[in-house]
Amino acid sequence: MFDQYFVVLKAFIAILFLAWFSILDYKTRDIPDKYIWLWGFVSIALFIATLFLYRTVLRLFIIYTILSIIIGPGLFGLLSYFELMGWADFFAILWITLMFPIPDLYQINIVSFPSFFHFPPIIPIILYSSLSIALIAIFRGIHTLVKYRNLLPPNTSIKDKLALIFTGRVVSIKEYLSMRHYYPLTIPKVKDGKITYIVRRSFDIYEEYEEYQRELEEMLNKGLIKADDKIWVTYGIPFIIPLLLGFICTVIIGDTPILYILFRL
């Protein structure tokens, strides 16, 4: 019984930090280092407590921990190194992995699948987080396709149009100049004295959106573009938010869907 109370405490702490970081990331697209290291301190303390609690199965604990670190922080460390994700996402994965290095999280699942084997919790957490991103993109894409399909740039590839549909929205230049943390996907540029639009599928996580706003404001003041001209912009989906959803799903159903599919094959 003590084990379950301890797991509930760890799950509550993880949800608390993920919810807090989700709000910060959505509002400011920045999580201060001091908050990241605060979670890290708590995570390491809980990892040591978990190790002490399961010291009688030390070999199994070490195996699960190594697998969890390779799969979770290992993968996200590479993504962050190649600037495909922010380092805050990597540390969030790392702290969750250290809090739940073994399948103790499944003790509090509402839905469970009886099995002699369970996956490291970080696997369903990442899987459900990725699925939530896909679902969010699909619903947003349907809305965008219905509302803005007539404003898709002509003479662009299918891949470019799909990127705009599933990640973008249409706003006027005037609207965009007052928006925060949005990045243009269609960028007006002056070429041979005329305005042409460059279409891109995503943005660099280290870009400064204010720089685009300054350039557009200069072009607007010069009369090269109009305030009511339309461009496609994107906010992106901060990964911390899907990570929160993925963690909550893992708390509720664990690795049950994965095991069910696996044993049905």
NUDORO-25026 format. One record per residue (C-alpha): residue number from 1; residue in one letter; x, y, z. Coordinates in nm, 3 decimals. Last residue first. Example, Ala and Ser with C-alpha at 12.3 -4.5 7.8 and 13.67 -1.06 7.14 Angstrom:
<nodes>
2/S/1.367/-0.106/0.714 .
1/A/1.230/-0.450/0.780 .
</nodes>
This chain:
<nodes>
265/L/-0.035/-1.001/-3.313 .
264/R/-0.301/-0.986/-3.043 .
263/F/-0.045/-0.998/-2.762 .
262/L/0.129/-0.688/-2.897 .
261/I/-0.196/-0.499/-2.958 .
260/Y/-0.310/-0.560/-2.599 .
259/L/0.036/-0.484/-2.463 .
258/I/0.048/-0.146/-2.642 .
257/P/-0.309/-0.059/-2.545 .
256/T/-0.241/-0.150/-2.177 .
255/D/0.086/0.045/-2.142 .
254/G/-0.053/0.260/-1.864 .
253/I/-0.425/0.332/-1.898 .
252/I/-0.494/0.621/-1.658 .
251/V/-0.146/0.732/-1.548 .
250/T/-0.019/0.676/-1.902 .
249/C/-0.297/0.897/-2.040 .
248/I/-0.203/1.169/-1.789 .
247/F/0.161/1.145/-1.902 .
246/G/0.070/1.174/-2.268 .
245/L/-0.150/1.478/-2.204 .
244/L/0.131/1.648/-2.010 .
243/L/0.377/1.557/-2.285 .
242/P/0.134/1.699/-2.541 .
241/I/0.158/2.032/-2.352 .
240/I/0.535/2.017/-2.297 .
239/F/0.583/1.974/-2.672 .
238/P/0.490/2.337/-2.741 .
237/I/0.263/2.316/-3.049 .
236/G/0.358/2.557/-3.325 .
235/Y/0.241/2.914/-3.330 .
234/T/0.207/2.928/-3.704 .
233/V/0.154/3.200/-3.960 .
232/W/0.006/3.220/-4.310 .
231/I/-0.010/3.568/-4.462 .
230/K/-0.293/3.795/-4.573 .
229/D/-0.271/4.152/-4.700 .
228/D/-0.498/4.383/-4.495 .
227/A/-0.218/4.614/-4.383 .
226/K/-0.087/4.647/-4.738 .
225/I/0.256/4.558/-4.875 .
224/L/0.530/4.754/-5.050 .
223/G/0.396/5.085/-4.919 .
222/K/0.727/5.179/-4.758 .
221/N/0.565/5.180/-4.414 .
220/L/0.429/4.829/-4.476 .
219/M/0.768/4.701/-4.587 .
218/E/0.922/4.844/-4.269 .
217/E/0.644/4.689/-4.059 .
216/L/0.700/4.354/-4.228 .
215/E/1.071/4.362/-4.148 .
214/R/1.007/4.460/-3.786 .
213/Q/0.748/4.184/-3.747 .
212/Y/0.986/3.926/-3.890 .
211/E/1.252/4.031/-3.639 .
210/E/0.999/4.016/-3.355 .
209/Y/0.942/3.646/-3.430 .
208/E/1.293/3.566/-3.312 .
207/E/1.412/3.229/-3.441 .
206/Y/1.557/2.971/-3.203 .
205/I/1.287/2.708/-3.261 .
204/D/1.350/2.731/-3.636 .
203/F/1.026/2.753/-3.831 .
202/S/0.814/2.514/-4.031 .
201/R/0.686/2.432/-4.378 .
200/R/0.813/2.730/-4.578 .
199/V/0.657/2.944/-4.847 .
198/I/0.841/3.248/-4.983 .
197/Y/0.603/3.513/-5.112 .
196/T/0.698/3.752/-5.389 .
195/I/0.667/4.130/-5.381 .
194/K/0.802/4.314/-5.683 .
193/G/1.098/4.546/-5.738 .
192/D/1.308/4.270/-5.889 .
191/K/1.246/4.061/-5.575 .
190/V/1.112/4.208/-5.251 .
189/K/1.017/3.938/-5.000 .
188/P/0.687/3.846/-4.838 .
187/I/0.710/3.548/-4.599 .
186/T/0.451/3.270/-4.601 .
185/L/0.507/3.047/-4.299 .
184/P/0.527/3.344/-4.063 .
183/Y/0.607/3.281/-3.694 .
182/Y/0.377/3.348/-3.400 .
181/H/0.523/3.408/-3.054 .
180/R/0.326/3.727/-2.990 .
179/M/0.071/3.892/-3.220 .
178/S/0.042/4.269/-3.270 .
177/L/0.220/4.285/-3.607 .
176/Y/0.032/3.974/-3.718 .
175/E/-0.305/4.144/-3.706 .
174/K/-0.193/4.428/-3.933 .
173/I/-0.035/4.185/-4.178 .
172/S/-0.365/4.000/-4.194 .
171/V/-0.403/3.653/-4.050 .
170/V/-0.428/3.300/-4.188 .
169/R/-0.360/2.990/-3.979 .
168/G/-0.088/2.730/-3.984 .
167/T/0.019/2.385/-3.865 .
166/F/-0.200/2.129/-4.041 .
165/I/-0.312/2.332/-4.341 .
164/L/0.017/2.516/-4.397 .
163/A/0.220/2.194/-4.378 .
162/L/-0.027/2.022/-4.612 .
161/K/0.011/2.306/-4.862 .
160/D/0.389/2.286/-4.851 .
159/K/0.383/1.907/-4.897 .
158/I/0.142/1.937/-5.189 .
157/S/0.385/2.171/-5.360 .
156/T/0.316/2.537/-5.424 .
155/N/0.188/2.696/-5.745 .
154/P/-0.098/2.874/-5.570 .
153/P/-0.075/2.984/-5.206 .
152/L/-0.365/2.848/-4.997 .
151/L/-0.622/3.121/-4.940 .
150/N/-0.923/2.935/-5.079 .
149/R/-0.868/2.652/-4.828 .
148/Y/-0.883/2.897/-4.536 .
147/K/-1.191/2.810/-4.329 .
146/V/-1.264/2.447/-4.417 .
145/L/-0.900/2.347/-4.456 .
144/T/-0.804/2.533/-4.138 .
143/H/-1.070/2.357/-3.929 .
142/I/-0.977/2.016/-4.070 .
141/G/-0.608/2.089/-4.013 .
140/R/-0.666/2.195/-3.652 .
139/F/-0.845/1.868/-3.583 .
138/I/-0.570/1.670/-3.755 .
137/A/-0.284/1.863/-3.591 .
136/I/-0.434/1.814/-3.244 .
135/L/-0.476/1.443/-3.315 .
134/A/-0.116/1.408/-3.436 .
133/I/0.020/1.596/-3.135 .
132/S/-0.191/1.374/-2.906 .
131/L/-0.045/1.066/-3.077 .
130/S/0.308/1.191/-3.010 .
129/S/0.230/1.244/-2.641 .
128/Y/0.068/0.899/-2.623 .
127/L/0.385/0.739/-2.763 .
126/I/0.624/0.944/-2.547 .
125/I/0.435/0.852/-2.227 .
124/P/0.385/0.494/-2.350 .
123/I/0.765/0.452/-2.377 .
122/I/0.863/0.658/-2.069 .
121/P/0.676/0.411/-1.847 .
120/P/0.932/0.134/-1.914 .
119/F/0.733/-0.145/-2.080 .
118/H/0.560/-0.413/-1.879 .
117/F/0.612/-0.789/-1.867 .
116/F/0.436/-1.080/-1.695 .
115/S/0.107/-0.934/-1.816 .
114/P/-0.239/-0.852/-1.688 .
113/F/-0.363/-0.544/-1.876 .
112/S/-0.473/-0.244/-1.673 .
111/V/-0.733/0.032/-1.686 .
110/I/-0.756/0.269/-1.388 .
109/N/-0.379/0.264/-1.357 .
108/I/-0.235/0.321/-1.008 .
107/Q/0.012/0.033/-1.003 .
106/Y/0.114/0.113/-1.363 .
105/L/0.344/0.390/-1.238 .
104/D/0.567/0.127/-1.074 .
103/P/0.694/0.023/-1.420 .
102/I/1.057/0.124/-1.351 .
101/P/1.252/0.445/-1.419 .
100/F/0.957/0.661/-1.312 .
99/M/1.093/0.976/-1.147 .
98/L/1.420/0.951/-1.338 .
97/T/1.236/0.920/-1.669 .
96/I/1.008/1.212/-1.583 .
95/W/1.313/1.426/-1.507 .
94/L/1.483/1.331/-1.834 .
93/I/1.171/1.390/-2.044 .
92/A/1.130/1.737/-1.892 .
91/F/1.502/1.798/-1.942 .
90/F/1.477/1.718/-2.313 .
89/D/1.170/1.938/-2.359 .
88/A/1.353/2.228/-2.189 .
87/W/1.639/2.170/-2.432 .
86/G/1.417/2.277/-2.720 .
85/M/1.335/2.046/-3.006 .
84/L/1.458/1.991/-3.361 .
83/E/1.775/2.181/-3.276 .
82/F/2.008/1.894/-3.380 .
81/Y/2.122/1.863/-3.018 .
80/S/1.760/1.882/-2.899 .
79/L/1.656/1.589/-3.118 .
78/L/1.963/1.391/-3.007 .
77/G/1.888/1.457/-2.640 .
76/F/1.527/1.364/-2.705 .
75/L/1.626/1.015/-2.816 .
74/G/1.870/0.952/-2.532 .
73/P/1.649/1.123/-2.273 .
72/G/1.368/0.874/-2.345 .
71/I/1.481/0.548/-2.504 .
70/I/1.836/0.533/-2.366 .
69/I/1.734/0.662/-2.023 .
68/S/1.443/0.418/-1.995 .
67/L/1.653/0.121/-2.104 .
66/I/1.924/0.207/-1.849 .
65/T/1.667/0.250/-1.572 .
64/Y/1.488/-0.074/-1.656 .
63/I/1.812/-0.271/-1.644 .
62/I/1.925/-0.101/-1.321 .
61/F/1.593/-0.171/-1.145 .
60/L/1.600/-0.534/-1.259 .
59/R/1.946/-0.576/-1.108 .
58/L/1.844/-0.394/-0.789 .
57/V/1.543/-0.609/-0.711 .
56/T/1.582/-0.586/-0.332 .
55/R/1.675/-0.217/-0.367 .
54/Y/1.321/-0.135/-0.479 .
53/L/1.240/0.123/-0.209 .
52/F/1.597/0.257/-0.200 .
51/L/1.599/0.306/-0.577 .
50/T/1.261/0.478/-0.560 .
49/A/1.390/0.715/-0.291 .
48/I/1.699/0.789/-0.500 .
47/F/1.479/0.861/-0.804 .
46/L/1.252/1.079/-0.589 .
45/A/1.550/1.294/-0.485 .
44/I/1.667/1.311/-0.847 .
43/S/1.323/1.428/-0.959 .
42/V/1.292/1.693/-0.688 .
41/F/1.632/1.840/-0.781 .
40/G/1.545/1.824/-1.150 .
39/W/1.211/1.995/-1.093 .
38/L/1.397/2.283/-0.928 .
37/W/1.653/2.270/-1.211 .
36/I/1.381/2.337/-1.469 .
35/Y/1.233/2.613/-1.254 .
34/K/1.572/2.786/-1.219 .
33/D/1.630/2.754/-1.595 .
32/P/1.332/2.973/-1.678 .
31/I/1.079/2.812/-1.915 .
30/D/1.029/3.006/-2.238 .
29/R/0.763/3.004/-2.508 .
28/T/0.600/3.291/-2.310 .
27/K/0.233/3.200/-2.277 .
26/Y/0.231/2.842/-2.405 .
25/D/0.563/2.749/-2.247 .
24/L/0.473/2.900/-1.909 .
23/I/0.132/2.730/-1.902 .
22/S/0.280/2.398/-2.009 .
21/F/0.558/2.432/-1.750 .
20/W/0.304/2.463/-1.468 .
19/A/0.097/2.172/-1.601 .
18/L/0.409/1.956/-1.642 .
17/F/0.535/2.048/-1.293 .
16/L/0.203/1.966/-1.126 .
15/I/0.153/1.652/-1.335 .
14/A/0.497/1.525/-1.228 .
13/I/0.432/1.607/-0.861 .
12/F/0.095/1.428/-0.867 .
11/A/0.248/1.123/-1.036 .
10/K/0.526/1.107/-0.776 .
9/L/0.277/1.132/-0.489 .
8/V/0.051/0.869/-0.645 .
7/V/0.355/0.641/-0.684 .
6/F/0.443/0.686/-0.316 .
5/Y/0.086/0.613/-0.211 .
4/Q/0.093/0.300/-0.427 .
3/D/0.418/0.177/-0.275 .
2/F/0.287/0.236/0.077 .
1/M/0.000/0.000/0.000 .
</nodes>
